[in-house]
Amino acid sequence: MNLIVGIIALINVIYTFFGTNSTASILMFDVNIWVYRLFWTLLAAGCFYAHFKKTNKAVD
């Protein structure tokens, strides 16, 4: 599940570079597009980290 959420978050970050919006919405709050990208990047990194940590633990 972490891998799927991480991929969706990464796609969301990439998709924001193709738009012309300067703001985006996080939990019904308008924020700067860079804050939005940072939020989704951190979410993706956390999901990928959790996934790879779990798979490495299963291998050991």
Secondary structure, 3 states (H helix, E strand, C coil): CHHHHHHHHHHHHHHHCCCCCCEEEECCEEEEHHHHHHHHHHHHHHHHHHHHHHHHHHHC
